[in-house]
Amino acid sequence: MSDDSTDPKSIPEHRKMAIELFNHTWSLIDLKQRTPDQIDEMIHSAYASSYHWLRGGEPANQARGHWQISASMSWQSEANQPCITPLAASPFVRKLVSRIGTLLLATKP
């Protein structure tokens, strides 16, 4: 069941994008080790997949999308990577943080 604001003609395209992004996210999840860029990509692709599931998926797809976001965030923390805000994700802030410590970063306890 898609969002009421979704044009019914666009639902197949949203489903296609959701599936591709969901599978791409899994390919990153399946890596034994991830670079910081791969972790960012994993999280962004999980969010993007979830967006498309909200526009063209059923409730079960939408629930899996939400699960994949939280799992990606969890694996990010388990990999001892920083859990960062969108502001902290900018190259400027990353460079600043690398110089002055963990100003905007928090890790999983």
N, C-alpha and C positions, 0 to 999 in steps of 0.2 A: 504494500500500500504506500503510494508516494505522497509526498507533501501536497496539500490542496493547491498551492500556488504553482505547481509544476504543470507545464503544458503537456498533456497526455502524449503528444507526438514526440516529445523529447525523452520519454521514459526509457525506450530501448537504448538510446545513446548513453543515458545516465547509468543504466545497468552494465553496459559494456565497459564504461570507464571504471565503475566500481569494481568489477571483476578484475580488470587489468591491474588496477592499483592495489587491490587486496592481495593478489598473487605476487606483485612486486614487493609489497611489504613483507610477505612471508619469505621471499628469497633473501631479504636482508636479515630477517629474524633467524633464518637457518644458518647464517654464517657463524663459525666458531668464535671469531673475533671480529669486531667492527671498529673502523676508524671513527673519529668524531663526526666527520662528514657523512659517513654511512648511517650513523645513529640519527643525525638530523634528518637525513633523507627518509629513514624508516618511519620516524614520527610524522613527518609531513605527508608521506604517502598514506599512512594510516588515517590521518585526518581527511585527506582528499578522498580516499575511498569511502569513508563514513559519510561525507557530504553527498557523494553521488548515490549511496544507498538511501539516504534520506529523501532524495528526489526520485529514485526509481526502484527501490527495493521493498521487500516485505518486512514486517516487524522482526522476523528472525534474522534477516540480513542486516538490519539496522542494529540489532543487539550485538551481532558478531562484529560489526564495525566499531561499536563502542568498546567492546572487549579488546579488539586489536589495538586501539589507541591506548587503553590502560596497560595492556601487556607490553607494548612498545616503550611506554614511559617507565614501567617497572624494570624491564631489561636494561634500559638506559641507566637507571640508578644502580642496578646490580653490577653493571660493568664499571662501576665507580666513575661514571661520567657525571658531570654536573647537571642538575635539573635546573633549567634556565627559563627565564621569562622571555617573551618575544623581544623586549628591548635589549636584554643581555645577549641575544643571538646575533645582533648586528656585528659586523667585523670591527667597527670602531670600539664597541664596548668589550669585545673579546680581547682586543689588543690592550685596552686599558686595564682590564682585569688581570691579564697575564703579567702586567707590570706591577700592579699594586696588590695582588693577592686575590682572595676570594670575595671581593666586595659584593657582588650580586649573585653569587653562586651558593647553592645549598646542595648537600648530598644526602642520600638516604642514610638514616642512622644505623 
